Amino acid sequence: MWDRFRRSSSRVVDALRTETPVGREGRAHNLFEAAAAYVSACAEDDQDRIDEASGWVSPEALSFGVNELACRAVIALARERDESPRTVARALLGLPAA
């Protein structure tokens, strides 16, 4: 049982680990920096920045970071609008009210 837990934990840690430093800053980027850069580049339709941010962390870590960013954004927008996160998420996606 402990062996399964250790292997599972190892996969999570590996997924969250950043890649080697890339770019002019000379340091590794964390998954939240990568997610913020990736999402903002997607919003601005900047393929070069999308490709750059995609290389900062593993695809699994980037996916986790984008998901976390989406959750935080919906919560912040819901508080600002004084609506439920579900209502805000559906509105952002153009879905009818549930």
Buried (B, 14 or more C-beta within 10 A) or exposed (E): EEEEEEEEEEEEEEBBBBEEEBEEEEEBBBBBBBBBBBBBBBEEEBEEBBEBBBBBBBEBBBBBBBEEBBEEBBEEBBEEEEEEBEBBBBBEEEEEEE
